[in-house]
Amino acid sequence: MALLPLVSFAQEQENYPRDTSYTVYSVYKKLHKRHAYVEIVKPQLPENVTHQKDIVYREIGERRLRLDVFHAKNETAARPTILLIHGGGWRTGDKSLMFPLAEQLASRGYTVVVPEYRRSIEAMYPAAVHDLKTAIRWMREKSSEYPIDTNRLVVMGCSAGGQLAALLGTTGDLDKLEGDGPYQQHSSAVHAIVDVDGVLAFIHPESEEGLMASQWLGGSYDDPTPNWAEASALTHAGKNTPPILFIGSGNPRFLSGRADMINILEEHGIYNETKILEQAPHSFWLVHPWYETTLEIATGFLGKIWKHQE
């Protein structure tokens, strides 16, 4: 009988379409051709960290969306909490891509929540946004069960996850994007954003978005739907945007709209930092040596915002 939940979960995972093409190994194979020194980052749970797996945070019919929680063992005090969002062009990837970063962030005193969300092959925009806003509200709802500090919530994401993090962070008070998920009594607003190589404007002179954006948003770059503007964090940036860190690769298109967004942030006196890794390719956070750099930059930024005991 102990095997029944596992069988049920495995069967459930077959009931929705998936694209599994974006993995750590596929990234490694691609990058190794031009950067022979790269190495795969493997999950390695620190002794002081606990990993709670596959917690259901939203049900849509028979579909159950799950998240993982990482935090220090025996931790009872509320800790700054990061919603850590994977990339994959809004179509592929999965939450396991973020486990190595989550493990190390948790070992440094953060609670880290790593969610899955519906991707374009399963449901187009704004489904993913609705899911992730539900995950933020879940964090507030469950703050008495996990060491979650609801006054120090961060959204951090990489690539498509970075775009989603920036959008979530700039629309915490926008009812239109809340969706109909549970925990509506709670806010989806956050207190800091970390965007790692995530697009800020889909229609912009720096943008080169194509098929994968079209599959998620509908239309095309040359004939966009209104979603292309609505899904752009730059559209929503303003006085209520929280402090934000931009970490970029050597290809500026992945942070398209950044300069314009910084102008808005500066106008309102909102703290921001930019760290560009000029020699780094896209997906740099998944491999050594840039994984370590990503971790250090992110924790350095958050440490400036909140002084807390490590």
TITOR-688923 format. One record per residue: residue in three letters; y, x, z of N, C-alpha, C, O, CB in turn. Coordinates in steps of 0.2 Angstrom, whole numbers, plus 5000, padded with zeros to 4 digits. Glycine has a CB too. Example, Ala and Ser with C-alpha at 12.3 -4.5 7.8 and 13.67 -1.06 7.14 Angstrom:
BEGIN
ALA497250665039497850625039498450665039498350715042497850575045
SER498950645035499550685036500050645039500650675040499750705029
END
This chain:
BEGIN
MET499450045000500050005000500650045000501250024998500049955006
ALA500650105003501250155003501450164996502050184995501050215007
LEU501050164991501250184984501650124980501950134975500650204980
LEU501550064983501850004979502650014978502850004972501749944983
PRO503050034983503750044981503850094975504350084971504150064987
LEU503450144975503550194970503350164963503650184958503150254972
VAL502850134963502650104957503150054954503250054948501950064957
SER503350014959503849964957504549994954504749974949504049914963
PHE504750044957505350084955505250114948505650114944505550134960
ALA504650144947504450174941504450124935504750134930503750214941
GLN504150064937504150014932504849984930505049974924503749954934
GLU505249974935505949954935506350004930506749974926506249954941
GLN506250064931506550114927506450104919506850134915506450184929
GLU505850074917505750064910506050004908506049994902504950064910
ASN506349964912506649904910507349904907507649844906506549854915
TYR507649964906508249964903508350024899507950074900508849974909
PRO508750024893508750084889509050144892509550144895509050064882
ARG508750204890509050264892509050314887508650314882508550294898
ASP509550364887509550424883509550484888509950494892510250424879
THR508950514887508850574891508950644888508650694890508150574894
SER509450644883509550704880509950754883509950814882509850684873
TYR510350734888510850784891510550804898510450764903511550754893
THR510250864898509950884904510150954906510550984902509150884904
VAL510050984912510251054913509851094908510251144906510051074921
TYR509251084906508951134902509251124895509251174891508151114901
SER509451064893509751064886510351094886510551124881509850984884
VAL510751094891511351134892511251204891511551244888511751114898
TYR510751224895510551304896510451324889510651374887510051314900
LYS509951294885509751314878510351314874510451364870509251264875
LYS510851274874511451274870511851334872512151364867511751204870
LEU512051334878512451394880512251464880512551504878512751374887
HIS511551464881511251534881511351564874511351624873510551524882
LYS511351524868511451554862512051604861512151654858511451504856
ARG512651584865513251614864513451654871513851694871513851564863
HIS513051634876513251664883512551684886512251644890513651614887
ALA512251744884511651764885511551774893510951774895511451824882
TYR512051774897511951794904511951724908511851734914512551834906
VAL512051664905512051604909511351594912510851614909512251544905
GLU511351564918510651554922510751474924511251454926510551594927
ILE510151444924510151374926510251374934509951414938509451344924
VAL510651324936510751314943510151264945510151204942511451284945
LYS509751284950509251234952509451204959509751244963508551274953
PRO509251144960509351114967508951154972508351174971509051044967
GLN509251164978508951204983509351174990509851204992509051284983
LEU508951124993509351094999509351145005508851165007508851035001
PRO510051155007510151195013509751165019509651105019510851205014
GLU509551215023509251195029509651145034509351105037509051255034
ASN510351145033510751105037510951045034511351005037511351145039
VAL510651025028510850965025510250915024509650935023511150985018
THR510450855025509950795023510050765017510650755015509850755029
HIS509550745013509650715007509250645007508650645007509350755001
GLN509650585007509350525007509350495000509950494997509750475012
LYS508850474997508750464990508650384989508450344992508150494988
ASP508950374983508850314979508950244983508550204984508150304977
ILE509550244986509850194990510150144985510550154982510350214996
VAL509850074986510150024981510850004983510949984989509649964981
TYR511350014979512049994981512249934977512749904979512550044980
ARG511949914971512149854968511549824964511149864961512649874963
GLU511449764964510949734960511249684955511649644956510449694964
ILE511049694948511249654943510649624940510349654936511649694938
GLY510449554942509849534939509249574943509249584949509749524932
GLU508849594938508249634941508449714941508049754943507649624936
ARG509049724938509249794938509549814945509949784947509749804932
ARG509249874947509549894954509849964953509550014950508949904959
LEU510449974954510850034954510750074960510850044966511550024952
ARG510650134960510450174966510950234967511250254962509750204966
LEU510950264973511350324974511050364979510550334983512050304977
ASP511250424979510950474984511550494989512050494987510650534981
VAL511350504995511850525000511650595003511050605005511950475006
PHE512050645003511950715006512450725012513050705011512050765000
HIS512250745017512650755023512350805028511750815027512950695026
ALA512750835032512450885037511950845041512050785043513050915041
LYS511450875043510950855048511250835054511650875057510350895048
ASN511050775057511250755064511950755064512250755070511050815069
GLU512350745059513050725059513150655061512950615058513350745052
THR513650645065513850575067514550565066514750515065513650565075
ALA514950615066515650615065515850595058515550625054516050675068
ALA516350555057516550545050516850605047517150645049517050485050
ARG516550615040516750675037517150655030516950605028516150715035
PRO517550695028517850685021517250675016516750705016518250745018
THR517250615012516750595008516850595000517450574998516550525010
ILE516450624996516550634989516050584985515450594986516450704987
LEU516350544981515950514976515850564970516350574967516250444974
LEU515250584969515150634964514850604958514250584958514750694967
ILE515150614952514950574946514750614940515050664938515550524944
HIS514150604938513850644932514150624926514450574925513150634932
GLY514150674921514350664914513750654909513150644911514750724912
GLY513950654903513450644898513650594892513350564889512850614901
GLY514350604891514650564886514650484886514550454881514350584879
TRP514550464893514550394894513950364891513850294892515150354891
ARG513450404889512850374886512250404889511750364890512850394879
THR512250464891511650504894511750534900512250524904511350554889
GLY511350584903511450614909511150564915511050504914512150624910
ASP511050594921510850554927511150594933511350644933510150544927
LYS511050554939511350584945511050644947511350684951511250534950
SER510450664945510150724947510550784945510450844948509450734945
LEU510950784939511350834937511850864942512050924942511750814931
MET512050814947512550834952512250854959512550874963512950774953
PHE511550854959511250874965511450944968511550954974510550874965
PRO511450994964511651064966512351064969512451094975511551114961
LEU512751034966513451034969513450994975513851014980513951004964
ALA513150934975513150894981512850934987513050924993512750834980
GLU512350964986511951004991512451054995512551055001511351044989
GLN512851094991513251144993513951114996514151135001513451194988
LEU514151054993514751024996514550995003514951005008514950964992
ALA513950965004513750945010513650995015513750985021513050905009
SER513451055013513351115018513951135020514051175026512951165014
ARG514551125017515251145019515551085023516151095024515651165013
GLY515251035025515550985029515750925026516050875029516151015032
TYR515550915020515750845016515150805016514550825016515950865009
THR515250735016514750685015514850675007515350665005514850625019
VAL514250675003514250674996513850614994513250614996514050734993
VAL514150564990513750514987513750524980514250524976514150444989
VAL513150524977512950534970512650474967512050454968512550594969
PRO513050434963512850364961512550374953512750414950513350314961
GLU512150324952511950314945512450254943512750224947511250294943
TYR512550244936512950194934512650174927512350214924513750214934
ARG512850114925512650094918513050134913513650134913512750014917
ARG512650164908512950194902512950154896512650104896512550264901
SER513250184891513450144885512850114882512850054878513850174880
ILE512250144882511650124879511350064882510950024879511150174879
GLU511650054888511349994892511949944893511849884892511150014899
ALA512549964894513149914894513749954893513850004895513149884901
MET514149924889514849954887515349954892515249914897515049924880
TYR515849984891516449984895516649914896516649874891517050024892
PRO516849884902516949924908516449924913516549934919517649904911
ALA515849914911515249914916515249974921515149964927514549904912
ALA515250034918515250094922515750094927515650114933515250154918
VAL516350074925516950074930516750024936516950034941517550054926
HIS516549964934516349914939515849934944515849924950516149844935
ASP515349974941514850004945515150054950514950044956514250034941
LEU515550094948515750154952516250124957516350154963516050204948
LYS516650074955517150044960516650004966516850004972517549994957
THR516149984964515649954969515450004973515349994979515049914965
ALA515250064971515050114975515550144980515350154985514850174970
ILE516150144978516750164983516750104988516850124994517350164979
ARG516750044986516749994991516149994996516149985002516749924988
TRP515550014993514950024997515050075002514850065008514350044992
MET515350125000515550185005515950155011515750175017515950245002
ARG516450115010516750085015516350035019516350035026517450045013
GLU515949995016515549955020515049985024514849965029515149905014
LYS514750045022514250075025514450135030514050175032513750105020
SER515150135031515450195035515150195042515250255045516150195034
SER514950145044514650145051513950175051513650185057514650075055
GLU513650175045512950195045512850265043512350305044512550155040
TYR513350295039513350365037514050395039514450365041513250365029
PRO514050465039514650495042515150495036515350555033514450575044
ILE515450445035515950435029516650415033516650375037515750375025
ASP517150455031517750445033518150405028518350435022518150515034
THR518250345029518550305024519350315023519650285018518550225026
ASN519650365027520350385026520350445022520850475021520650395033
ARG519750475020519750535016519250535011518650565011519650595021
LEU519350485006518850475001519050514994519650514992518750404999
VAL518650544991518750584985518350564979517750544980518650664986
VAL518550554973518150544967518150614963518750634962518450484963
MET517550634962517550704958516950684953516450664954517350754963
GLY517150714947516650704941516750754936517250794936516750634938
CYS516250764932516150814927516150784920515650744919515650864928
SER516550804915516450784908516650704908517150684911515850794905
ALA516150664906516250594906516350574913516750524915515750554903
GLY516050604918516150584925516850604927517050574932515650624929
GLY517150654925517850674926518250624924518750604927517950744923
GLN518150604918518550544915518550484919519050454921518350524908
LEU517950464921517850414926518150424933518450374935517150394927
ALA518150484935518450494942519150484941519450454946518250564944
ALA519450514936520250504935520450434934520950414937520450544929
LEU520050394931520150324930520150284936520550244938519750294924
LEU519550294940519450264946520050284951520350234955518850284950
GLY520250344951520750364956521450334954521850334959520850444956
THR521550324948522250294946522250224946522750194944522450324939
THR521650184947521650114946521350084953521050024952521250094941
GLY521450114958521250084965521550024967521249984971521350134970
ASP522050004964522449944966522449894960522849844960523149954968
LEU522049904955522049864949521449814949520849834947521949904942
ASP521549754950521049704951520649694944520049674945521349634953
LYS520949704939520649694932520049734932519549714928521149704927
LEU520049794935519449834934518949834940518449874940519649904933
GLU519049794945518549784950517949764949517449784951518849744956
GLY517849714944517249684942517049634947517349614952516649744941
ASP516349614947516149564951515549584956515149544959515849504947
GLY515549654957515049684962515249664969515749634970515049754961
PRO514749674973514849654980515349694984515649744981514149664984
TYR515449684990515949714995516649704993517049754994515749794996
GLN516849654990517449644988518049634993518649644992517549574984
GLN517749634999518249635005518549705006519049715010517949615011
HIS518249755003518449825004518849844997518749814992517849865005
SER519349894998519649924993519249974989518850004992520349954996
SER519449984983519150044979519650104978519450144974518850014972
ALA520150104982520650154982520350214985519950214990521350134985
VAL520550274982520350344985520950384987521550364985519850374980
HIS520850444990521350484992521450554989521950584990521250494999
ALA520950564984521050624980520550624974520050584974520850684985
ILE520750654969520350664963520250734961520650774961520750624957
VAL519650744959519450804956519150794949518550764948518950854960
ASP519450814944519250804937519050864934519450914932519850764932
VAL518450874932518150934929518050914922517550884920517450954933
ASP518450944918518450934910518350864908517850854904517850984908
GLY518650824911518650754909519250724906519850734908518450704915
VAL519150694900519750664896520150624900519950574904519450624890
LEU520850624899521350584903521650534898521950484900521850634906
ALA521650544891521950504886521450504880521350554877522650524885
PHE521250444879520750444873521150444866520850464861520350374873
ILE521750414866522150424860522750474862523250454865522450354858
HIS522750534859523250584861523150634856522650644853523050604868
PRO523750674855523650734850523150784852522850814847524350764849
GLU522950784858522450834860521750814860521250844860522650864867
SER521650744859521050714860520650714853520950714848521150644861
GLU519950724854519550724848518950684849518350704847519350804846
GLU519050624852518450584854518250554848518550524843518650534859
GLY517550544848517250514842516650464843516850414847516950574838
LEU516050484841515550434841515350404848515350344850514950464838
MET515350454853515150434860515650394863515450344867514950494864
ALA516250404862516750364865516750294862516850244865517450394864
SER516650294855516650234851516050184854516150124854516550244844
GLN515450224855514950184858515050154865514750094866514250224858
TRP515450184868515650154875516250104875516250054878515850214880
LEU516750124871517350084871517450034865517849984866517950134871
GLY516950044860517050004854517550024850517950074852517249924856
GLY517650004843518150034839517950104837517450124838518750024842
SER518550134836518550214834519150244835519650204837518350224826
TYR519250304835519850344836520350314831520950304833519750414836
ASP520250304825520650284820520850214820521350184818520450304813
ASP520350174823520450104824520150074831519650044831520050064818
PRO520550094836520350084843520450014845520849974843520750134847
THR519949994850520049934853520549944859520750004860519349904856
PRO520849894862521249904868520949944874521249974878521449834871
ASN520249944874519949984879520150054879520150094884519149974878
TRP520250084873520450154873521050174877521050224880520550174865
ALA521550134877522150144881521950124889522150164893522750104879
GLU521650074890521450044896521050094900521050104906521149974896
ALA520550124897520050174900520450244901520050294903519450184896
SER521050254899521350324900521750324906522150284907521850334894
ALA521550374910521950374917522650384916523050364920521650434921
LEU522850424910523550434909523950364908524550364910523650474902
THR523650314906523950244906524150224912524650184913523450194902
HIS523750234918523850204924524250254929524350234935523250184927
ALA524350314927524550364932525250344934525650324930524650434929
GLY525450354941526050334943526150354950525850394953526250264942
LYS526650314954526750334961526250324966526250354971527350294963
ASN525750284964525150274968524550324967524050314970524950204968
THR524650364962524050414960523950464966524450494968524150444954
PRO523350474968523250524974523350594971523350604965522650514977
PRO523350644976523250714973522650724969522150694970523250764980
ILE522750764964522250774959522250854957522650884957522450734953
LEU521550874956521450944954521050934947520650894946520950974959
PHE521350974942521050974936520751044935521051094936521550974930
ILE520051044933519651104932519451104925519151054923519051114937
GLY519651154921519551144914519151204911519151264913520151134910
SER518851194905518551244901519051274897519651264897517951214897
GLY518751324892519251354887519451304882519851324877518951414885
ASN519151244881519351194876519751144879519551094882518651164873
PRO520451144877520851094880520751024878521050974882521551114878
ARG520351004873520250934872519950894877519950834877519850934865
PHE519550934881519150894886519650874892519350834896518650944889
LEU520250904893520750874897521350844894521850854896520950934902
SER521150814888521750794884522150744888521950704891521450754878
GLY522850754887523350714891523550744898523950714901523050644892
ARG523250804899523450834906524150844907524450834912522950894907
ALA524450884902525150894903525550834904526050834908525450934897
ASP525450784900525850724901525750694908526150664911525650674895
MET525150694910524950664917525350704922525550684927524250664918
ILE525350774921525650814926526350804927526650804932525550894925
ASN526650784921527350764921527550704925528050704929527650754914
ILE527050654925527150594929527050614936527350584940526650544926
LEU526550654938526350664945526950704948527150694953525750714945
GLU527250754944527850794947528450744948528850754952528050844942
GLU528550694943529050654944529050614951529550594954529050604938
HIS528450594953528350564959528150604965528050584970527850514958
GLY528250674964528050714970527350714972527250724978528550704975
ILE526850704967526150704969525850774968525950804963525850654965
TYR525550794973525250864973524650864968524250824967524950884980
ASN524650924964524150934959524051004958524551044959524350894952
GLU523451024956523351094954522951094947522551044946522851124959
THR522951144944522551154937522251224938522651274939523051144931
LYS521651224936521251284936520851284929520451244928520751304942
ILE521051334924520751334918520351394918520551454919521251334912
LEU519651384916519251444916519151464908518751434905518551424919
GLU519651504906519751514899519051534895519051514889520251574898
GLN518651574898518051594895517451544896516851554893517851664898
ALA517551494899516951444901516851394895517351364893517051414907
PRO516251384893516151324889516151254892516051254899515451334885
HIS516151204889516051134892515351134895514851174893516051084886
SER515251104900514651094905514551154909514051174911514051084900
PHE515051194910515051264914514851254921514551294924515751294914
TRP514951194924514751174931514051174932513751174938515051114933
LEU513651174927512851164927512551234927511951234928512651124922
VAL512851284926512551354925512951404929513551394930512451364918
HIS512551454931512851514934513151554928512851554923512351564938
PRO513751584929514151594935514651544936514951554942514451664934
TRP514751494932515351454933515251394939515651374941515551424927
TYR514551384940514451334945514751354952515051314955513651334946
GLU514751424954515051444960515751434960516051424965514851514961
THR516051454954516751454953517051374954517551364958517051474947
THR516651334951516851264952516851244959517251204961516351214948
LEU516351264963516251244970516851274974517151234978515551264972
GLU517051334973517551364976518251334975518651324980517551444975
ILE518351324969518951294967519051224970519551204973519051284959
ALA518551184970518551114972518651114980519051074982517951074970
THR518251154983518351154991518951184993519251164998517751194994
GLY519251234989519851254991520451204990520851204994520051314986
PHE520451164985520951114984520851064990521351044993520851074977
LEU520251034991520150984996520351015003520650975007519450964996
GLY520251075004520451105011521151105012521351105017520151175011
LYS521551115006522251115007522551045009523051035012522551135000
ILE522150995006522350925008522150905015522550875018522050875003
TRP521550915017521350895024521050965027520650995025520850845023
LYS521350975033521151025037520550995041520650955046521651065041
HIS519951025040519450995044518951055046518951105043519050935041
GLN518551045052518051095054517551095049517251045047517851075061
GLU517351155047516751165043516151165047515551175044516851235039
END
